[in-house]
Amino acid sequence: MSNNNNNTMNEDKNKAALSAKQRGIDHYVAARYQEAEQAFTEAISIANKDDPSLHLYYSNRCASRMNLEKIEEALVDAKKTTELKRDFAKGWSRLGQCLHRLAASSGGDVKKLEEAKRALEKCLSLASENEEARRTLRAVEEKLTREKERRRAERGGNTRSNSDTASESGGILSRLGDFLGAVRYQYSYGLSDNGRIAANCVIAAFLFFILRRWIGLGARSMGRSTYGDRFDHDYGDYIDDNAFTFGTFLSWMVLYVAYKNGASPFTLYMLANNLGLIGNGRGRRGYGGGYGGYGGGYGGYGRRRGMFF
């Protein structure tokens, strides 16, 4: 019964959002951009997060804000549009237009021009017939070429004593900046949601092995300097067998993917418990006798199977 009520409420909210959207379109056609912005904002606030038209509300509000010269706010809407629907060509077109206009207002920002170029190219890869995006792309490429030539000319006007070295280092830094910018842009806008989750898992795996190596070596070094070889081996086992095992890492990755896919807190708790990430307080190895052992008298400082904290 509750599911039926929820479905009915969601349908009512979606209908109300569509009604607000239609009012916004009517205002937009009549060039009442302020009223259009308000109507699309209302649609966004009413709609459910899984509303299939949500990206349209952001896209339309972006267009309204562009006409109101609220370019930075329009840029936020354009980015949200592309996040919600990666294959929506108009979203990429408006993202490119926002970046183009911001670059022009900031005196030819090369970084923004390059981002605009990539967004417009993405639009045309989805909708090659979009002439507006094609015209904007040509304008962006022309400005980008002129701006790079102007900067090269400025660098060429410096003293010639160290010009070769400066030019070479500047060229390397410029190429590195372009590469990092392209990677960041593709990560933010070029990947699907599942693609970003996979990329995060790869990055986490790399950091896991680096940290495991670093923490493991640090623990052994501390053991040798403080307690001698006997405790060193014992503490090293604690790090290797318990806190930083690859199985524990994989369990955390499963938990992360579940979280990104909308699992409830209770589901996450039960999943963590089943994966062994939540301990039961029973120690496997005590250290002292008179103190009851780390696993007993102090409530579980001993090693726990599969534990991370």
C-alpha positions, 0 to 999 in steps of 0.5 A: 500500500505504501509503495502505491502511495509513493508512486502516486506522490511521485507522479503528482510531483512530476506532473507539477514539475512538467506544468512549471516547465511549460510555464517557463517555456511560454515565458521564454518564448515571450522573452520574459526570461526572468519569469522563465528562470523562476518557472524552471527553478520551480520545476527543479525544486518540485521534481524527483531526483529520478525525474526523466525530464530533470536535465531539461529543466536545468538546460532550460534554466541555463538558456534563461540565465544566459539571456539574463547575462547570468553566465556563471550561474548558467554554467553551473546549470549546463554542467548539471545538465551534462551530468544528468544526461551525458548524451544530451547534445544541447547540454554540451552545446550550452556548456560550450557557449557558457565557457566561450562567453566567460572566456571572452569576458575574462580577456581570452582565458585559454583554459576556458576556451579549451574546455569550450572547444571540448564541450562543443566537439562532444555536442557535435559528436552527438548531433553533427547537424547542430549548426549553432554549435559548429559556428561557436566551435569555429569562433572558439578555435579562432580565438584560441589560435589568436590567444596562443599566438599572442602569448607566444609573441609575448614570450618571444619579446623577452631577453634572448639570453635565456629565451631558449631555456624559458621557451622549452620549459614553458612549452613543457609546462604548457603541454603538461597543463593541457594534458592535465586539463584534458584529463580533469575535463574528461573525468568530470564530463566525459565519463558516465557515472559508472565510468567515474566510479570505476576510475575512482576504484582504480585510483583507490587501488593505486593509493592502497598499494602505496599506503600499504607499503608506506604504513607497513614499512613505518610500522616495522621501523617503529617496532624495531626502534622501540621494542626490538625484533620480536615485537616488530614481527608481531606488529608487522603481522598486524598490519599485513594480516589485518588492517591493510589486506587486499580483501579488506580493500575490495570489501571497501570498494564493494561498499563504495559502489553500493553507496554510489548506487543509492544503498540505504544506511541500513543496507550499507551497515548490513553489507559492511557487517557481512563483509567483515568490516564491522567487528564483534569485539573478540580479540584473537591475540592478547599481549599481556597477562595481568591486563587481560590481553588486548582482546579481552580486558580492553574490549577488543584491541586484539586482531579481528578478522577482516577489520579495518577499524 
